[in-house]
Amino acid sequence: MTTPPPGAPSPAAPPRTRHPDPHPHDQYRWTPAKALAFLDDLARHGNVARAARSVGMTRQSAYRLRDRSLTMAQAWPRALAAGMERAALVPSRAETRQAATRRRQADARWFAQGLPWLQGDDTARQGDRIPSRGDAALRQSDASGRNSDSHGAQGVSV
């Protein structure tokens, strides 16, 4: 086997070709479709970083596009204002959690108040009022006579 002279192409080596671009043009550049999708997301959420991520771009590149495009510079403030206005109407995550906690607490109170009726305790019904813990204590003190004042008058039960 003979070796080819230095600098001569190897017979087994494929011809050199240009490698394809790892990033097609529309993936790393702003296109009109991307700009419209960005403005749409910006108008829905009012968040520049989120809108840029939704079209596969960065927040910094979105600001650069705004600086060099008159159309984008004109549409950006209107889209951002619409998004901020819409975002103000949507409750935050903390507000949603607080509302859910209040609802669970109200449900628990409602269930606890209805529990005597659910268990069939008819003695608990007194004028369609749910008895409190203090009612039982008042009944016991009235029965034993401890709820009287110093003059011998009987106390009024509630």
Secondary structure, 3 states (H helix, E strand, C coil): CCCCCCCCCCCCCCCCCCCCCCCCHHHHCCCHHHHHHHHHHHHHHCCHHHHHHHCCCCHHHHHHHHHHCHHHHHHHHHHHHHHHHHHHHCCCHHHHHHHHHHHHHHHHHHHHHHHHHHCCCHHHCECCECCCHHHHHHHHHHHHCCCECCCCCECCCC
